[in-house]
């Protein structure tokens, strides 16, 4: 089955810096890659997603890139703000299954 | 549009007791998921329903966990008897049919002591 690896597990940046989170997946048939933000005490909230027919997608300060050949995808956050502090999860779906397989998450801390 | 509703939000029980969690998905969403999230880890799928039928329950510990979605809308997840390692957040999620965006509820936090 699908296996998603996510790194780093923690990241601390200064407000205004950029943050990058990287994920790899194992199943070449996976075709949908969402990113979720989870704040303390809340459920995961979708922030951006990308499908396998697209290499890059951007939404304001957030962008996601996908390299199908290498089977990895990344989340880029620019001009970070304290409210970006949260745990970020990558996930992969596809290969005939609607099941989302999640990475272990990365705790981002943005220091004012 | 209302989101995925879950209750109770928090529950503390002793080991070997039972507990049940309820979920009401987003209106019109045929697919419903229960995920288990242990502290410090990503969510892990327990069971997926398509309307009232089970699509995937391969990671559900069937000796103690059960779930149902009798009328294809609300769902309940039951644990009996609970073990210490069941302490986790139980997340319900829903989506339209097919590979679509999956929306999560706020979760039900379970502590087994």
Interface residues (C-beta under 8 A of the other chain):
Chain A: X4 X6 X31 X32 X34 X36 X41 X42 X43 X44 X45 X46 X49 X89 X91 X93 X94 X97 X98 X99 X100 X101 X102 X103 X104 X105
Chain B: X4 X31 X33 X40 X41 X42 X43 X44 X45 X48 X55 X56 X91 X93 X95 X98 X99 X101 X102 X103 X104 X105 X106 X107
